[in-house]
């Protein structure tokens, strides 16, 4: 089987802090990582490869040149091949434009049975690029995949709902997006790291994947950022002091009563 | 549009580099240079004390499409097994507001898709729908991406709404991007606020943010939908517009918008939309839909939420949280840390990657207040924080804070809860 895994290098948004005085982001020292859900997508592909060693896994990302570090990590986890899609013409792409570029790259790869992506990236949290790639490639999709199995070209998945799941059958080729319940991603292995450093990661430009420049980048994107801001705290509230917990509890309840909250 | 550095003004202070969420500014020869990671999020502009950063003026937009043909606000009123999702009614309320902001001649319309769902039509009218577009087909009994995308894309193309809203549910987030891609229009995910009128948007910014609003004209006739959402793990808020394409599409977080009062006397226009859907159009087969047997946590509807975090120390701490919740008539929530530790199921999680809530009272017990948690609960009416650490960030957003051991404070709260009225009257008596 031939699998394409779409992955993204993201800043670890949990490590970001806000400067309490200036109310701005402190980005220094925030590491770039392989997006969590994408690691689950790669892990599922690697599990298939373990069961069927003739499986070929290609990891595809769109991003700046630094994203090669993440691709090397994917190779060290066990992927066979990695491709970086990078071009200044892609800068500022929204999900519509991003999916145009990625779909063009997937068309260039050509021969595949399955596209596996993470449900969403932790920096944007949109969950839009997976379904939009599927639309551009005219493939069926299942998002929020929490369990996966296959036989021949037939796939059975569990798709998570808020209050349960759907059991869905479909045929390859298709696009699936993974959530963390799907599996536990492995770590890089020592031989994997050794092998990864020997592999070259090709960089594809917009011209290489023959994408129309009117369909990628900031100008082509239907959505633009109008304003952005850090949410202001509502200001420090009242600290309830008191002799012991009983008095604190009583004072709190009285305050709530006075303001007709309870 | 792009961010531009005015080299003559740049002093090389690197403040913009620190302000950039995307690592998109490099220093070259002591001057800031924008690199290809820039998303034009504009965070750097106010960060520069020397006015050395500006947004290049928008080029004259060549209008390839005539946008004036697009009218009305549509709400995808999601139903599952013949039951409307709560968010569908919330969005009718929001859609009602937005349609009137655009103009008196505009309507809010429900798009109802499924099979044998006629019984929902009067409900949609009673919650504010001026019109219901009804798509009824046995092939649409269960949600499928292919089936719903096809019929809804065709209806949108035919009737041309200017705005289409979806609930950011597991289904809405599967469907909306697919439709947006098919219609080649923009989609903004997980919105928590929507504005049409610039004056309303400016009021919001002035009340809740520190953003300089001097560049915004309150009396502007701009009728673009301003879609505000948390981004970057809830660390920043971004307002997104879709100026060149129609419809403007958003998914909206459940629990954020407000339903209209139910008015059962209200009726509206019913439009039956014909489809030509074939079984072969649908490439996935829904074998079965399993409801979880676990207790459903309805965080979005709860008036009181009692949440526990890592500060509980161990999973048994949730027993105490449950007791408090039972006492106040609320439900149990949690921080991501407690879910990741395996102490409680993900369905209880409040925050950017969990559920967004705005209860009357939110009790945060042993929760430090990571930004991604705050993103999901800071619009609660009242936040009460109990934490050992007086410097915990949760106290920055709390209305009431108690520094102390939650294992001592909560039992007292439970004990005193029913006596609140007496305590209050005694307090009044003392003051009188």
Interface residues (C-beta under 8 A of the other chain):
Chain A: X11 X13 X14 X16 X17 X18 X20 X23 X24 X25 X26 X27 X28 X32 X64 X88 X90 X91 X92 X94 X95 X96 X99 X122 X123 X124 X125 X126 X127 X128 X129 X130 X131 X132 X134 X135 X136 X140 X141 X142 X143 X144 X156 X159 X160 X161 X162 X163 X164 X165 X166 X167 X168 X169 X170 X171 X174 X218 X219 X221 X222 X223 X224 X225 X226 X227 X228 X229 X230 X231 X232 X233 X234 X236 X237 X238 X239 X240 X245 X246 X248 X249 X250 X252 X253 X254 X255 X256 X257 X258 X261 X262
Chain B: X1 X2 X18 X19 X20 X21 X22 X23 X35 X36 X37 X38 X39 X40 X41 X42 X43 X47 X59 X142 X145 X146 X149 X169 X170 X171 X173 X174 X176 X177 X178 X180 X181 X182 X184 X185 X186 X187 X188 X189 X190 X205 X208 X209 X210 X211 X226 X230 X231 X232 X233 X234 X235 X236 X237 X238 X239 X240 X241 X242 X243 X244 X245 X283 X284 X285 X286 X287 X288 X289 X290 X291 X292 X296 X347 X352 X353 X360 X361 X370 X371 X372 X378 X381 X382 X383 X384 X395 X396 X397 X398 X399 X400 X401 X402 X403 X404 X405 X408 X409 X411 X412 X413 X415 X416 X417 X419 X420 X421 X423 X424 X427
